């Protein structure tokens, strides 16, 4: 009985995590510039990876594996944020300017006025 | 001394959970490698309150819980906007002031901003953080300064 509840919980977490990873990938394709794409990628980084790892934690049969999954989660969160900041900063320093909302609206206006 | 002790404990615990073998020989290797690493860190002069922030031990768990909640909320928001398409976003760059007293506090704040989807800290000069926000809402949430205040409270 307990095993079944754990299994169901684990499946829900794994599927929700996969959904967030998929959404992150979709956002990576859909969003218009580098800086907005970072936001989409962080979906995969944070909730996507966390839910999958927590889902896996419910499947372990030894506490050592459990602790290792915890460590993977901790380090991936730390490394993910640091890497996100590092590449965003590098992009800014090498002269890439973030797309602003006004510019985005302008582009949208252009693309709707002359359909290609 | 406190910091050296904390680092040795952390490293030993890390070894123990990663190895899973508790034979005397392997435990001896653990002691040797922990001593080596602590010795190297001490020689590099990096064993201090910044690498071992012991003063945060009791204040940070509550902050983590709040941060996890924020990450979940903003994940759902960003995911919604991915599915709604480009029309739903309004990217902008804002400046926020970090009121933390230590460098470590400012780093915790900037990293928390990045960890939350919808906001990424893209530059840090002194205590001014430039943040790229995906939407007006995510920028406004950050400008309320709640996260700033909570990190200040962690530092104390």
HADDOCK unambig.tbl for C-alpha pairs under 7 A between the chains (distance, minus, plus):
assign (segid A and resid 23 and name CA) (segid B and resid 79 and name CA) 6.18 0.50 0.50
assign (segid A and resid 23 and name CA) (segid B and resid 82 and name CA) 6.81 0.50 0.50
assign (segid A and resid 27 and name CA) (segid B and resid 82 and name CA) 5.11 0.50 0.50
assign (segid A and resid 30 and name CA) (segid B and resid 85 and name CA) 6.95 0.50 0.50
assign (segid A and resid 30 and name CA) (segid B and resid 86 and name CA) 6.92 0.50 0.50
assign (segid A and resid 31 and name CA) (segid B and resid 86 and name CA) 6.11 0.50 0.50
assign (segid A and resid 36 and name CA) (segid B and resid 91 and name CA) 6.99 0.50 0.50
assign (segid A and resid 36 and name CA) (segid B and resid 134 and name CA) 6.19 0.50 0.50
assign (segid A and resid 39 and name CA) (segid B and resid 117 and name CA) 5.46 0.50 0.50
assign (segid A and resid 39 and name CA) (segid B and resid 118 and name CA) 5.41 0.50 0.50
assign (segid A and resid 42 and name CA) (segid B and resid 117 and name CA) 5.73 0.50 0.50
assign (segid A and resid 43 and name CA) (segid B and resid 75 and name CA) 6.00 0.50 0.50
assign (segid A and resid 43 and name CA) (segid B and resid 117 and name CA) 6.39 0.50 0.50
assign (segid A and resid 47 and name CA) (segid B and resid 72 and name CA) 6.78 0.50 0.50
assign (segid A and resid 47 and name CA) (segid B and resid 75 and name CA) 6.76 0.50 0.50
assign (segid A and resid 64 and name CA) (segid B and resid 17 and name CA) 5.96 0.50 0.50
assign (segid A and resid 64 and name CA) (segid B and resid 20 and name CA) 6.89 0.50 0.50
assign (segid A and resid 67 and name CA) (segid B and resid 17 and name CA) 6.88 0.50 0.50
assign (segid A and resid 68 and name CA) (segid B and resid 18 and name CA) 6.82 0.50 0.50
assign (segid A and resid 81 and name CA) (segid B and resid 111 and name CA) 6.28 0.50 0.50
assign (segid A and resid 81 and name CA) (segid B and resid 114 and name CA) 5.72 0.50 0.50
assign (segid A and resid 81 and name CA) (segid B and resid 115 and name CA) 5.43 0.50 0.50
assign (segid A and resid 85 and name CA) (segid B and resid 114 and name CA) 6.77 0.50 0.50
assign (segid A and resid 85 and name CA) (segid B and resid 120 and name CA) 6.83 0.50 0.50
assign (segid A and resid 85 and name CA) (segid B and resid 121 and name CA) 6.17 0.50 0.50
assign (segid A and resid 85 and name CA) (segid B and resid 122 and name CA) 5.86 0.50 0.50
assign (segid A and resid 88 and name CA) (segid B and resid 122 and name CA) 5.38 0.50 0.50
assign (segid A and resid 89 and name CA) (segid B and resid 122 and name CA) 4.86 0.50 0.50
assign (segid A and resid 89 and name CA) (segid B and resid 123 and name CA) 5.80 0.50 0.50
assign (segid A and resid 99 and name CA) (segid B and resid 91 and name CA) 6.81 0.50 0.50
assign (segid A and resid 100 and name CA) (segid B and resid 91 and name CA) 5.40 0.50 0.50
assign (segid A and resid 100 and name CA) (segid B and resid 92 and name CA) 5.41 0.50 0.50
assign (segid A and resid 101 and name CA) (segid B and resid 90 and name CA) 4.54 0.50 0.50
assign (segid A and resid 101 and name CA) (segid B and resid 91 and name CA) 5.20 0.50 0.50
assign (segid A and resid 101 and name CA) (segid B and resid 92 and name CA) 6.41 0.50 0.50
